Amino acid sequence: DDPTVMEMIIVKDVKVGAEVFNTYGSLGNAALLHRYGFTEPDNPYDIVNIDLELVLQWSSSMFSGRHSRARLSLFRRLDYSGCVSQNSEYFEISYDGEPQVELLILLYIMLLPEEAYRQLDLTISTVGNLNKSISVILAKKCNIVMDEAPEMSKDLLLTKNVCDALLSLADIRESLYGSNAVDDDIGALRRCCHIRERKLYHSLMLRVSERRILEKLKIYAAAGARLFRTAKRASMRKKLKRT
Protein backbone atom coordinates (compact mmCIF):
# COMPACT_ATOMS: atom_id res chain seq x y z
CA ASP A 1 0.00 0.00 0.00
CA ASP A 2 3.04 2.28 -0.08
CA PRO A 3 2.29 4.97 -2.73
CA THR A 4 6.02 5.41 -3.37
CA VAL A 5 6.42 1.79 -4.48
CA MET A 6 5.35 0.33 -7.82
CA GLU A 7 4.68 -3.40 -7.78
CA MET A 8 4.89 -5.46 -10.96
CA ILE A 9 3.66 -9.05 -11.15
CA ILE A 10 5.66 -11.14 -13.61
CA VAL A 11 3.97 -13.79 -15.74
CA LYS A 12 7.00 -16.06 -16.11
CA ASP A 13 10.20 -16.93 -14.28
CA VAL A 14 12.99 -14.36 -14.58
CA LYS A 15 16.63 -14.80 -13.65
CA VAL A 16 18.04 -12.60 -10.92
CA GLY A 17 19.44 -9.42 -12.42
CA ALA A 18 17.59 -9.83 -15.74
CA GLU A 19 15.80 -6.80 -17.19
CA VAL A 20 12.02 -6.75 -16.76
CA PHE A 21 9.79 -4.95 -19.26
CA ASN A 22 6.35 -3.45 -18.81
CA THR A 23 4.07 -3.46 -21.86
CA TYR A 24 1.89 -0.38 -21.96
CA GLY A 25 -0.60 -2.00 -24.30
CA SER A 26 -2.72 -0.61 -27.13
CA LEU A 27 -3.64 2.63 -25.40
CA GLY A 28 -4.46 6.07 -26.70
CA ASN A 29 -2.73 9.14 -25.33
CA ALA A 30 -5.51 9.96 -22.88
CA ALA A 31 -5.11 6.54 -21.23
CA LEU A 32 -1.30 6.70 -21.35
CA LEU A 33 -1.32 10.10 -19.69
CA HIS A 34 -3.77 8.99 -17.03
CA ARG A 35 -1.97 5.74 -16.21
CA TYR A 36 1.68 6.45 -16.92
CA GLY A 37 2.08 10.22 -17.23
CA PHE A 38 3.23 10.54 -20.84
CA THR A 39 1.88 10.88 -24.38
CA GLU A 40 3.13 9.69 -27.77
CA PRO A 41 3.13 11.74 -31.00
CA ASP A 42 0.97 10.23 -33.76
CA ASN A 43 -0.39 7.53 -31.48
CA PRO A 44 -2.38 5.12 -33.72
CA TYR A 45 -4.59 4.15 -30.77
CA ASP A 46 -5.93 7.67 -30.22
CA ILE A 47 -9.68 8.14 -30.56
CA VAL A 48 -12.25 10.91 -30.34
CA ASN A 49 -15.53 10.44 -28.51
CA ILE A 50 -18.83 11.74 -29.88
CA ASP A 51 -21.21 11.86 -26.93
CA LEU A 52 -24.78 10.67 -27.40
CA GLU A 53 -25.88 14.03 -26.00
CA LEU A 54 -24.08 15.74 -28.87
CA VAL A 55 -25.90 13.50 -31.37
CA LEU A 56 -29.21 14.39 -29.75
CA GLN A 57 -28.24 18.06 -29.87
CA TRP A 58 -27.70 17.73 -33.62
CA SER A 59 -30.97 15.83 -34.00
CA SER A 60 -32.93 18.48 -32.09
CA SER A 61 -31.70 21.07 -34.60
CA MET A 62 -33.17 18.98 -37.42
CA PHE A 63 -36.25 17.30 -35.96
CA SER A 64 -38.70 17.52 -33.10
CA GLY A 65 -37.90 16.10 -29.69
CA ARG A 66 -40.58 13.47 -30.22
CA HIS A 67 -38.92 12.36 -33.46
CA SER A 68 -35.51 12.05 -31.79
CA ARG A 69 -36.86 10.11 -28.81
CA ALA A 70 -38.79 7.68 -31.02
CA ARG A 71 -35.78 7.01 -33.26
CA LEU A 72 -33.47 6.54 -30.28
CA SER A 73 -35.99 4.13 -28.77
CA LEU A 74 -36.00 2.12 -32.00
CA PHE A 75 -32.20 2.07 -31.94
CA ARG A 76 -32.40 0.58 -28.43
CA ARG A 77 -35.02 -1.98 -29.45
CA LEU A 78 -32.67 -3.16 -32.17
CA ASP A 79 -30.29 -3.93 -29.30
CA TYR A 80 -27.73 -1.30 -30.26
CA SER A 81 -25.91 1.11 -27.99
CA GLY A 82 -22.76 3.17 -27.84
CA CYS A 83 -19.88 2.78 -25.41
CA VAL A 84 -20.71 3.51 -21.78
CA SER A 85 -18.39 4.92 -19.14
CA GLN A 86 -19.34 6.57 -15.86
CA ASN A 87 -23.00 6.90 -16.85
CA SER A 88 -22.04 8.60 -20.12
CA GLU A 89 -22.76 7.06 -23.52
CA TYR A 90 -20.58 7.90 -26.49
CA PHE A 91 -19.40 6.69 -29.89
CA GLU A 92 -15.76 6.33 -30.84
CA ILE A 93 -14.03 7.79 -33.89
CA SER A 94 -10.84 5.87 -34.66
CA TYR A 95 -7.42 7.35 -35.38
CA ASP A 96 -8.16 6.98 -39.11
CA GLY A 97 -11.38 8.98 -38.77
CA GLU A 98 -13.68 5.98 -39.07
CA PRO A 99 -16.81 6.18 -36.90
CA GLN A 100 -18.12 3.36 -34.76
CA VAL A 101 -20.75 1.47 -36.76
CA GLU A 102 -23.36 2.01 -34.03
CA LEU A 103 -23.13 5.76 -34.65
CA LEU A 104 -23.83 5.22 -38.34
CA ILE A 105 -26.81 3.02 -37.50
CA LEU A 106 -28.24 5.62 -35.12
CA LEU A 107 -27.83 8.40 -37.69
CA TYR A 108 -29.38 6.20 -40.37
CA ILE A 109 -32.41 5.54 -38.16
CA MET A 110 -32.69 9.22 -37.21
CA LEU A 111 -32.78 10.15 -40.90
CA LEU A 112 -35.15 7.45 -42.14
CA PRO A 113 -38.24 8.77 -43.94
CA GLU A 114 -41.39 8.22 -41.91
CA GLU A 115 -42.63 5.37 -44.11
CA ALA A 116 -39.31 3.53 -43.90
CA TYR A 117 -39.25 4.12 -40.14
CA ARG A 118 -42.69 2.54 -39.75
CA GLN A 119 -41.60 -0.37 -41.94
CA LEU A 120 -38.55 -0.96 -39.78
CA ASP A 121 -40.68 -0.66 -36.65
CA LEU A 122 -42.99 -3.35 -38.05
CA THR A 123 -40.10 -5.53 -39.19
CA ILE A 124 -38.75 -5.72 -35.65
CA SER A 125 -41.82 -7.66 -34.59
CA THR A 126 -41.67 -10.06 -37.56
CA VAL A 127 -37.95 -10.78 -37.97
CA GLY A 128 -36.55 -13.21 -35.42
CA ASN A 129 -33.05 -11.72 -35.39
CA LEU A 130 -33.36 -8.04 -34.48
CA ASN A 131 -29.91 -7.27 -35.84
CA LYS A 132 -31.10 -8.35 -39.29
CA SER A 133 -34.04 -5.94 -39.30
CA ILE A 134 -32.13 -2.91 -40.48
CA SER A 135 -30.32 -5.10 -43.03
CA VAL A 136 -33.72 -6.01 -44.48
CA ILE A 137 -34.58 -2.33 -44.85
CA LEU A 138 -31.25 -1.63 -46.52
CA ALA A 139 -31.73 -4.54 -48.89
CA LYS A 140 -35.14 -3.30 -50.01
CA LYS A 141 -34.10 0.34 -50.16
CA CYS A 142 -30.98 -0.32 -52.23
CA ASN A 143 -32.24 -3.27 -54.31
CA ILE A 144 -29.50 -5.39 -52.78
CA VAL A 145 -29.60 -9.17 -52.87
CA MET A 146 -28.62 -10.21 -49.34
CA ASP A 147 -26.88 -13.47 -48.54
CA GLU A 148 -28.41 -15.91 -46.08
CA ALA A 149 -26.38 -14.39 -43.23
CA PRO A 150 -26.06 -10.71 -44.10
CA GLU A 151 -23.54 -8.61 -42.21
CA MET A 152 -23.96 -4.95 -41.50
CA SER A 153 -21.93 -2.97 -44.02
CA LYS A 154 -20.75 0.53 -43.20
CA ASP A 155 -20.78 1.35 -46.89
CA LEU A 156 -24.54 0.76 -47.09
CA LEU A 157 -25.13 3.09 -44.16
CA LEU A 158 -23.15 5.94 -45.70
CA THR A 159 -25.99 7.67 -47.49
CA LYS A 160 -25.62 11.32 -48.41
CA ASN A 161 -27.77 12.35 -45.44
CA VAL A 162 -25.73 10.25 -43.01
CA CYS A 163 -22.50 11.70 -44.40
CA ASP A 164 -23.90 15.22 -44.03
CA ALA A 165 -24.80 14.37 -40.43
CA LEU A 166 -21.25 13.18 -39.76
CA LEU A 167 -19.91 16.46 -41.11
CA SER A 168 -22.27 18.38 -38.84
CA LEU A 169 -21.27 16.32 -35.81
CA ALA A 170 -17.59 16.88 -36.60
CA ASP A 171 -18.22 20.64 -36.77
CA ILE A 172 -20.13 20.63 -33.47
CA ARG A 173 -17.41 18.58 -31.78
CA GLU A 174 -14.73 20.84 -33.27
CA SER A 175 -16.48 23.93 -31.91
CA LEU A 176 -15.75 22.72 -28.38
CA TYR A 177 -12.09 23.68 -28.90
CA GLY A 178 -12.91 27.36 -29.33
CA SER A 179 -12.02 29.76 -32.12
CA ASN A 180 -8.35 28.82 -32.54
CA ALA A 181 -7.55 26.91 -35.71
CA VAL A 182 -5.88 23.52 -35.45
CA ASP A 183 -2.73 25.02 -37.01
CA ASP A 184 -2.58 27.44 -34.08
CA ASP A 185 -2.61 24.50 -31.66
CA ILE A 186 0.06 22.70 -33.68
CA GLY A 187 2.25 25.80 -33.54
CA ALA A 188 1.72 26.13 -29.80
CA LEU A 189 2.66 22.48 -29.33
CA ARG A 190 5.89 22.93 -31.26
CA ARG A 191 6.85 25.92 -29.14
CA CYS A 192 5.96 24.22 -25.87
CA CYS A 193 8.71 22.65 -23.75
CA HIS A 194 7.65 19.19 -22.60
CA ILE A 195 9.91 19.48 -19.54
CA ARG A 196 9.17 22.97 -18.20
CA GLU A 197 5.54 23.06 -19.40
CA ARG A 198 4.61 19.44 -18.94
CA LYS A 199 0.88 19.88 -18.31
CA LEU A 200 0.43 22.30 -21.20
CA TYR A 201 2.45 20.06 -23.50
CA HIS A 202 0.35 16.96 -22.85
CA SER A 203 -2.87 18.97 -23.02
CA LEU A 204 -1.88 20.30 -26.44
CA MET A 205 -0.82 16.82 -27.55
CA LEU A 206 -4.29 15.46 -26.77
CA ARG A 207 -6.00 18.47 -28.32
CA VAL A 208 -4.04 18.34 -31.57
CA SER A 209 -4.53 14.59 -31.91
CA GLU A 210 -8.29 14.86 -31.42
CA ARG A 211 -8.63 17.72 -33.89
CA ARG A 212 -6.65 15.83 -36.51
CA ILE A 213 -8.95 12.85 -36.07
CA LEU A 214 -11.96 15.12 -36.58
CA GLU A 215 -10.37 16.33 -39.82
CA LYS A 216 -10.05 12.71 -40.91
CA LEU A 217 -13.70 12.14 -39.98
CA LYS A 218 -14.67 14.96 -42.33
CA ILE A 219 -12.64 13.37 -45.12
CA TYR A 220 -14.27 10.02 -44.37
CA ALA A 221 -17.74 11.57 -44.52
CA ALA A 222 -17.00 13.45 -47.73
CA ALA A 223 -15.92 10.21 -49.40
CA GLY A 224 -18.77 8.19 -47.90
CA ALA A 225 -21.47 9.19 -50.36
CA ARG A 226 -19.28 8.08 -53.26
CA LEU A 227 -18.74 4.71 -51.57
CA PHE A 228 -22.49 4.33 -51.10
CA ARG A 229 -23.19 4.99 -54.77
CA THR A 230 -20.45 2.56 -55.82
CA ALA A 231 -21.76 -0.18 -53.51
CA LYS A 232 -25.29 0.34 -54.76
CA ARG A 233 -24.28 0.11 -58.42
CA ALA A 234 -22.20 -3.02 -57.74
CA SER A 235 -25.10 -4.67 -55.91
CA MET A 236 -27.50 -3.85 -58.72
CA ARG A 237 -25.11 -5.40 -61.24
CA LYS A 238 -24.84 -8.47 -59.02
CA LYS A 239 -28.62 -8.73 -58.92
CA LEU A 240 -28.88 -8.45 -62.71
CA LYS A 241 -26.33 -11.24 -63.14
CA ARG A 242 -28.31 -13.52 -60.82
CA THR A 243 -31.54 -12.87 -62.69
CYANA upper distance limits for C-alpha pairs under 8 A (distance plus 0.5 A):
 14 VAL  CA     18 ALA  CA      7.06
 14 VAL  CA     20 VAL  CA      8.47
 24 TYR  CA     32 LEU  CA      8.29
 26 SER  CA     45 TYR  CA      6.78
 27 LEU  CA     31 ALA  CA      6.41
 27 LEU  CA     32 LEU  CA      6.70
 27 LEU  CA     45 TYR  CA      6.17
 27 LEU  CA     46 ASP  CA      7.84
 28 GLY  CA     32 LEU  CA      6.74
 28 GLY  CA     43 ASN  CA      6.94
 28 GLY  CA     44 PRO  CA      7.88
 28 GLY  CA     45 TYR  CA      5.01
 28 GLY  CA     46 ASP  CA      4.63
 28 GLY  CA     47 ILE  CA      7.32
 29 ASN  CA     33 LEU  CA      6.39
 29 ASN  CA     38 PHE  CA      8.09
 29 ASN  CA     39 THR  CA      5.51
 29 ASN  CA     40 GLU  CA      6.87
 29 ASN  CA     43 ASN  CA      7.27
 29 ASN  CA     45 TYR  CA      8.12
 29 ASN  CA     46 ASP  CA      6.52
 29 ASN  CA    206 LEU  CA      7.17
 30 ALA  CA     34 HIS  CA      6.68
 30 ALA  CA     39 THR  CA      8.09
 30 ALA  CA     46 ASP  CA      8.20
 30 ALA  CA    206 LEU  CA      7.35
 31 ALA  CA     35 ARG  CA      6.47
 32 LEU  CA     36 TYR  CA      5.85
 32 LEU  CA     37 GLY  CA      6.89
 32 LEU  CA     38 PHE  CA      6.46
 32 LEU  CA     39 THR  CA      6.56
 33 LEU  CA     37 GLY  CA      4.70
 33 LEU  CA     38 PHE  CA      5.21
 33 LEU  CA     39 THR  CA      6.23
 33 LEU  CA    202 HIS  CA      8.24
 38 PHE  CA    202 HIS  CA      7.83
 39 THR  CA    202 HIS  CA      6.96
 39 THR  CA    205 MET  CA      7.76
 41 PRO  CA    205 MET  CA      7.81
 42 ASP  CA    209 SER  CA      7.75
 44 PRO  CA     95 TYR  CA      6.26
 45 TYR  CA     94 SER  CA      8.05
 45 TYR  CA     95 TYR  CA      6.78
 46 ASP  CA     94 SER  CA      7.37
 46 ASP  CA     95 TYR  CA      5.89
 46 ASP  CA    209 SER  CA      7.76
 46 ASP  CA    210 GLU  CA      8.17
 47 ILE  CA     92 GLU  CA      6.85
 47 ILE  CA     93 ILE  CA      5.99
 47 ILE  CA     94 SER  CA      5.33
 47 ILE  CA     95 TYR  CA      5.88
 47 ILE  CA    210 GLU  CA      7.42
 47 ILE  CA    213 ILE  CA      7.78
 48 VAL  CA     92 GLU  CA      6.29
 48 VAL  CA     93 ILE  CA      5.55
 48 VAL  CA     94 SER  CA      7.29
 48 VAL  CA     95 TYR  CA      8.33
 48 VAL  CA    210 GLU  CA      6.20
 48 VAL  CA    213 ILE  CA      7.39
 48 VAL  CA    214 LEU  CA      8.04
 49 ASN  CA     90 TYR  CA      6.51
 49 ASN  CA     91 PHE  CA      6.06
 49 ASN  CA     92 GLU  CA      5.24
 49 ASN  CA     93 ILE  CA      6.68
 50 ILE  CA     54 LEU  CA      7.18
 50 ILE  CA     55 VAL  CA      7.93
 50 ILE  CA     90 TYR  CA      5.92
 50 ILE  CA     91 PHE  CA      5.58
 50 ILE  CA     92 GLU  CA      6.80
 50 ILE  CA     93 ILE  CA      7.90
 50 ILE  CA    169 LEU  CA      8.37
 50 ILE  CA    173 ARG  CA      7.74
 51 ASP  CA     55 VAL  CA      7.15
 51 ASP  CA     88 SER  CA      8.10
 51 ASP  CA     89 GLU  CA      6.59
 51 ASP  CA     90 TYR  CA      4.54
 51 ASP  CA     91 PHE  CA      6.73
 52 LEU  CA     56 LEU  CA      6.75
 52 LEU  CA     82 GLY  CA      8.28
 52 LEU  CA     89 GLU  CA      6.17
 52 LEU  CA     90 TYR  CA      5.61
 52 LEU  CA     91 PHE  CA      7.63
 53 GLU  CA     57 GLN  CA      6.57
 54 LEU  CA     58 TRP  CA      6.79
 54 LEU  CA    169 LEU  CA      8.01
 54 LEU  CA    172 ILE  CA      8.30
 54 LEU  CA    173 ARG  CA      8.31
 55 VAL  CA     59 SER  CA      6.67
 55 VAL  CA    169 LEU  CA      7.51
 56 LEU  CA     60 SER  CA      6.50
 56 LEU  CA     68 SER  CA      7.52
 57 GLN  CA     61 SER  CA      7.08
 58 TRP  CA     62 MET  CA      7.28
 58 TRP  CA    168 SER  CA      8.05
 58 TRP  CA    169 LEU  CA      7.44
 59 SER  CA     63 PHE  CA      6.32
 59 SER  CA     64 SER  CA      8.47
 59 SER  CA     68 SER  CA      6.80
 59 SER  CA    110 MET  CA      8.05
 60 SER  CA     64 SER  CA      6.44
 60 SER  CA     65 GLY  CA      6.51
 60 SER  CA     68 SER  CA      7.44
 63 PHE  CA     67 HIS  CA      6.65
 63 PHE  CA     68 SER  CA      7.25
 64 SER  CA     68 SER  CA      6.97
 65 GLY  CA     69 ARG  CA      6.64
 66 ARG  CA     70 ALA  CA      6.61
 67 HIS  CA     71 ARG  CA      6.71
 67 HIS  CA    110 MET  CA      8.42
 68 SER  CA     72 LEU  CA      6.57
 68 SER  CA    110 MET  CA      7.23
 69 ARG  CA     73 SER  CA      6.54
 70 ALA  CA     74 LEU  CA      6.80
 71 ARG  CA     75 PHE  CA      6.75
 71 ARG  CA    106 LEU  CA      8.40
 71 ARG  CA    109 ILE  CA      6.62
 71 ARG  CA    110 MET  CA      5.99
 72 LEU  CA     76 ARG  CA      6.83
 72 LEU  CA    106 LEU  CA      7.69
 72 LEU  CA    110 MET  CA      7.97
 73 SER  CA     77 ARG  CA      6.72
 74 LEU  CA     78 LEU  CA      6.74
 74 LEU  CA    109 ILE  CA      8.41
 74 LEU  CA    121 ASP  CA      7.65
 75 PHE  CA     79 ASP  CA      7.33
 75 PHE  CA     80 TYR  CA      6.34
 75 PHE  CA     81 SER  CA      7.99
 75 PHE  CA    105 ILE  CA      8.31
 75 PHE  CA    106 LEU  CA      6.70
 75 PHE  CA    109 ILE  CA      7.62
 76 ARG  CA     80 TYR  CA      5.86
 76 ARG  CA     81 SER  CA      7.03
 78 LEU  CA    124 ILE  CA      7.95
 78 LEU  CA    130 LEU  CA      5.94
 78 LEU  CA    131 ASN  CA      6.66
 78 LEU  CA    133 SER  CA      8.27
 79 ASP  CA    130 LEU  CA      7.79
 79 ASP  CA    131 ASN  CA      7.85
 80 TYR  CA    102 GLU  CA      7.16
 81 SER  CA    102 GLU  CA      7.12
 82 GLY  CA     89 GLU  CA      6.31
 82 GLY  CA     90 TYR  CA      5.87
 82 GLY  CA     91 PHE  CA      5.78
 82 GLY  CA    102 GLU  CA      6.83
 82 GLY  CA    103 LEU  CA      7.79
 83 CYS  CA     89 GLU  CA      6.00
 83 CYS  CA     90 TYR  CA      5.78
 83 CYS  CA     91 PHE  CA      6.47
 83 CYS  CA     92 GLU  CA      8.19
 84 VAL  CA     88 SER  CA      6.02
 84 VAL  CA     89 GLU  CA      4.96
 84 VAL  CA     90 TYR  CA      6.94
 85 SER  CA     89 GLU  CA      7.05
 91 PHE  CA     99 PRO  CA      7.99
 91 PHE  CA    100 GLN  CA      6.54
 91 PHE  CA    102 GLU  CA      7.90
 91 PHE  CA    103 LEU  CA      6.61
 92 GLU  CA     99 PRO  CA      6.65
 92 GLU  CA    100 GLN  CA      5.95
 93 ILE  CA     97 GLY  CA      6.18
 93 ILE  CA     98 GLU  CA      6.00
 93 ILE  CA     99 PRO  CA      4.90
 93 ILE  CA    100 GLN  CA      6.59
 93 ILE  CA    213 ILE  CA      7.99
 93 ILE  CA    217 LEU  CA      7.99
 94 SER  CA     98 GLU  CA      5.75
 94 SER  CA     99 PRO  CA      6.88
 94 SER  CA    100 GLN  CA      8.20
 94 SER  CA    213 ILE  CA      7.87
 95 TYR  CA    213 ILE  CA      6.25
 96 ASP  CA    213 ILE  CA      7.16
 96 ASP  CA    216 LYS  CA      6.80
 96 ASP  CA    217 LEU  CA      8.12
 97 GLY  CA    213 ILE  CA      5.80
 97 GLY  CA    214 LEU  CA      7.05
 97 GLY  CA    215 GLU  CA      8.00
 97 GLY  CA    216 LYS  CA      5.00
 97 GLY  CA    217 LEU  CA      4.60
 97 GLY  CA    218 LYS  CA      8.20
 97 GLY  CA    219 ILE  CA      8.33
 97 GLY  CA    220 TYR  CA      6.89
 98 GLU  CA    216 LYS  CA      8.37
 98 GLU  CA    217 LEU  CA      6.72
 98 GLU  CA    220 TYR  CA      7.19
 99 PRO  CA    103 LEU  CA      7.22
 99 PRO  CA    104 LEU  CA      7.73
 99 PRO  CA    217 LEU  CA      7.89
100 GLN  CA    104 LEU  CA      7.49
101 VAL  CA    105 ILE  CA      6.79
101 VAL  CA    154 LYS  CA      7.00
102 GLU  CA    106 LEU  CA      6.66
103 LEU  CA    107 LEU  CA      6.70
104 LEU  CA    108 TYR  CA      6.50
104 LEU  CA    154 LYS  CA      7.92
104 LEU  CA    157 LEU  CA      6.83
104 LEU  CA    158 LEU  CA      7.92
104 LEU  CA    162 VAL  CA      7.62
105 ILE  CA    109 ILE  CA      6.68
105 ILE  CA    157 LEU  CA      7.36
106 LEU  CA    110 MET  CA      6.59
107 LEU  CA    111 LEU  CA      6.65
107 LEU  CA    162 VAL  CA      6.51
107 LEU  CA    165 ALA  CA      7.73
108 TYR  CA    112 LEU  CA      6.66
108 TYR  CA    157 LEU  CA      6.99
108 TYR  CA    162 VAL  CA      6.56
109 ILE  CA    117 TYR  CA      7.76
111 LEU  CA    161 ASN  CA      7.61
111 LEU  CA    162 VAL  CA      7.86
112 LEU  CA    116 ALA  CA      6.48
112 LEU  CA    117 TYR  CA      6.15
113 PRO  CA    117 TYR  CA      6.59
114 GLU  CA    118 ARG  CA      6.71
115 GLU  CA    119 GLN  CA      6.72
116 ALA  CA    120 LEU  CA      6.64
116 ALA  CA    137 ILE  CA      8.09
117 TYR  CA    121 ASP  CA      6.59
118 ARG  CA    122 LEU  CA      6.64
119 GLN  CA    123 THR  CA      6.54
119 GLN  CA    137 ILE  CA      8.34
120 LEU  CA    124 ILE  CA      6.80
120 LEU  CA    133 SER  CA      7.23
120 LEU  CA    134 ILE  CA      7.24
120 LEU  CA    137 ILE  CA      7.08
121 ASP  CA    125 SER  CA      7.89
122 LEU  CA    126 THR  CA      7.35
123 THR  CA    127 VAL  CA      6.30
123 THR  CA    133 SER  CA      6.57
124 ILE  CA    128 GLY  CA      8.31
124 ILE  CA    130 LEU  CA      6.48
124 ILE  CA    133 SER  CA      6.45
127 VAL  CA    132 LYS  CA      7.88
127 VAL  CA    133 SER  CA      6.85
129 ASN  CA    133 SER  CA      7.54
130 LEU  CA    134 ILE  CA      8.48
131 ASN  CA    135 SER  CA      8.02
132 LYS  CA    136 VAL  CA      6.76
132 LYS  CA    150 PRO  CA      7.86
133 SER  CA    137 ILE  CA      7.15
134 ILE  CA    138 LEU  CA      6.74
135 SER  CA    139 ALA  CA      6.56
135 SER  CA    150 PRO  CA      7.62
135 SER  CA    151 GLU  CA      8.18
135 SER  CA    152 MET  CA      7.04
136 VAL  CA    140 LYS  CA      6.82
137 ILE  CA    141 LYS  CA      6.46
138 LEU  CA    142 CYS  CA      6.36
138 LEU  CA    144 ILE  CA      8.00
138 LEU  CA    156 LEU  CA      7.65
139 ALA  CA    143 ASN  CA      6.08
139 ALA  CA    144 ILE  CA      5.06
139 ALA  CA    145 VAL  CA      6.96
139 ALA  CA    146 MET  CA      6.98
140 LYS  CA    144 ILE  CA      7.12
142 CYS  CA    232 LYS  CA      6.76
143 ASN  CA    232 LYS  CA      8.34
143 ASN  CA    235 SER  CA      7.95
143 ASN  CA    236 MET  CA      7.00
144 ILE  CA    232 LYS  CA      7.89
144 ILE  CA    235 SER  CA      5.95
144 ILE  CA    236 MET  CA      6.96
144 ILE  CA    239 LYS  CA      7.55
145 VAL  CA    235 SER  CA      7.55
145 VAL  CA    238 LYS  CA      8.31
145 VAL  CA    239 LYS  CA      6.65
146 MET  CA    150 PRO  CA      6.35
153 SER  CA    157 LEU  CA      7.36
154 LYS  CA    158 LEU  CA      6.93
155 ASP  CA    224 GLY  CA      7.70
155 ASP  CA    227 LEU  CA      6.61
155 ASP  CA    228 PHE  CA      5.93
155 ASP  CA    231 ALA  CA      7.37
156 LEU  CA    228 PHE  CA      6.25
156 LEU  CA    231 ALA  CA      7.57
156 LEU  CA    232 LYS  CA      8.23
157 LEU  CA    162 VAL  CA      7.77
157 LEU  CA    228 PHE  CA      8.03
158 LEU  CA    162 VAL  CA      6.20
158 LEU  CA    163 CYS  CA      6.44
158 LEU  CA    221 ALA  CA      8.40
158 LEU  CA    224 GLY  CA      5.90
158 LEU  CA    225 ALA  CA      6.43
158 LEU  CA    227 LEU  CA      7.94
158 LEU  CA    228 PHE  CA      6.18
159 THR  CA    163 CYS  CA      6.66
159 THR  CA    224 GLY  CA      7.76
159 THR  CA    225 ALA  CA      6.07
159 THR  CA    228 PHE  CA      6.54
160 LYS  CA    164 ASP  CA      6.61
160 LYS  CA    224 GLY  CA      8.05
160 LYS  CA    225 ALA  CA      5.56
161 ASN  CA    165 ALA  CA      6.66
162 VAL  CA    166 LEU  CA      6.76
163 CYS  CA    167 LEU  CA      6.85
163 CYS  CA    221 ALA  CA      5.26
163 CYS  CA    222 ALA  CA      7.17
163 CYS  CA    224 GLY  CA      6.71
163 CYS  CA    225 ALA  CA      7.05
164 ASP  CA    168 SER  CA      6.79
164 ASP  CA    221 ALA  CA      7.67
165 ALA  CA    169 LEU  CA      6.64
166 LEU  CA    170 ALA  CA      6.59
166 LEU  CA    217 LEU  CA      8.13
166 LEU  CA    218 LYS  CA      7.78
166 LEU  CA    221 ALA  CA      6.63
167 LEU  CA    171 ASP  CA      6.75
167 LEU  CA    217 LEU  CA      8.15
167 LEU  CA    218 LYS  CA      6.08
167 LEU  CA    221 ALA  CA      6.85
167 LEU  CA    222 ALA  CA      8.34
168 SER  CA    172 ILE  CA      6.70
169 LEU  CA    173 ARG  CA      6.52
170 ALA  CA    174 GLU  CA      6.41
170 ALA  CA    214 LEU  CA      6.40
170 ALA  CA    215 GLU  CA      8.43
170 ALA  CA    217 LEU  CA      7.51
170 ALA  CA    218 LYS  CA      7.22
171 ASP  CA    175 SER  CA      6.62
172 ILE  CA    176 LEU  CA      7.54
173 ARG  CA    177 TYR  CA      8.42
174 GLU  CA    178 GLY  CA      8.34
174 GLU  CA    211 ARG  CA      7.37
174 GLU  CA    214 LEU  CA      7.66
175 SER  CA    179 SER  CA      7.84
180 ASN  CA    184 ASP  CA      6.63
180 ASN  CA    185 ASP  CA      7.74
181 ALA  CA    185 ASP  CA      7.33
182 VAL  CA    186 ILE  CA      6.76
182 VAL  CA    208 VAL  CA      7.23
182 VAL  CA    211 ARG  CA      7.11
182 VAL  CA    212 ARG  CA      8.30
183 ASP  CA    187 GLY  CA      6.62
184 ASP  CA    188 ALA  CA      6.70
185 ASP  CA    189 LEU  CA      6.60
185 ASP  CA    204 LEU  CA      7.24
185 ASP  CA    207 ARG  CA      8.19
185 ASP  CA    208 VAL  CA      6.83
186 ILE  CA    190 ARG  CA      6.81
186 ILE  CA    204 LEU  CA      8.37
186 ILE  CA    208 VAL  CA      6.85
187 GLY  CA    191 ARG  CA      6.87
188 ALA  CA    192 CYS  CA      6.59
188 ALA  CA    204 LEU  CA      8.13
189 LEU  CA    201 TYR  CA      6.81
189 LEU  CA    204 LEU  CA      6.30
189 LEU  CA    205 MET  CA      7.37
192 CYS  CA    197 GLU  CA      7.09
192 CYS  CA    200 LEU  CA      7.99
192 CYS  CA    201 TYR  CA      6.43
193 CYS  CA    197 GLU  CA      5.90
193 CYS  CA    198 ARG  CA      7.59
193 CYS  CA    201 TYR  CA      7.28
194 HIS  CA    198 ARG  CA      5.27
194 HIS  CA    200 LEU  CA      8.48
194 HIS  CA    201 TYR  CA      5.84
194 HIS  CA    202 HIS  CA      8.14
197 GLU  CA    201 TYR  CA      6.45
198 ARG  CA    202 HIS  CA      6.79
199 LYS  CA    203 SER  CA      6.59
200 LEU  CA    204 LEU  CA      6.57
201 TYR  CA    205 MET  CA      6.62
202 HIS  CA    206 LEU  CA      6.75
203 SER  CA    207 ARG  CA      6.67
204 LEU  CA    208 VAL  CA      6.41
205 MET  CA    209 SER  CA      6.65
206 LEU  CA    210 GLU  CA      6.66
207 ARG  CA    211 ARG  CA      6.71
208 VAL  CA    212 ARG  CA      6.62
209 SER  CA    213 ILE  CA      6.81
210 GLU  CA    214 LEU  CA      6.84
211 ARG  CA    215 GLU  CA      6.83
212 ARG  CA    216 LYS  CA      6.88
213 ILE  CA    217 LEU  CA      6.69
214 LEU  CA    218 LYS  CA      6.86
215 GLU  CA    219 ILE  CA      6.98
216 LYS  CA    220 TYR  CA      6.58
217 LEU  CA    221 ALA  CA      6.61
218 LYS  CA    222 ALA  CA      6.57
219 ILE  CA    223 ALA  CA      6.75
220 TYR  CA    224 GLY  CA      6.50
221 ALA  CA    225 ALA  CA      7.83
223 ALA  CA    227 LEU  CA      7.05
224 GLY  CA    228 PHE  CA      6.74
225 ALA  CA    229 ARG  CA      6.82
226 ARG  CA    230 THR  CA      6.70
227 LEU  CA    231 ALA  CA      6.57
228 PHE  CA    232 LYS  CA      6.60
229 ARG  CA    233 ARG  CA      6.70
230 THR  CA    234 ALA  CA      6.66
231 ALA  CA    235 SER  CA      6.59
232 LYS  CA    236 MET  CA      6.68
233 ARG  CA    237 ARG  CA      6.74
234 ALA  CA    238 LYS  CA      6.69
235 SER  CA    239 LYS  CA      6.67
236 MET  CA    240 LEU  CA      6.75
237 ARG  CA    241 LYS  CA      6.76
238 LYS  CA    242 ARG  CA      6.88
239 LYS  CA    243 THR  CA      6.81
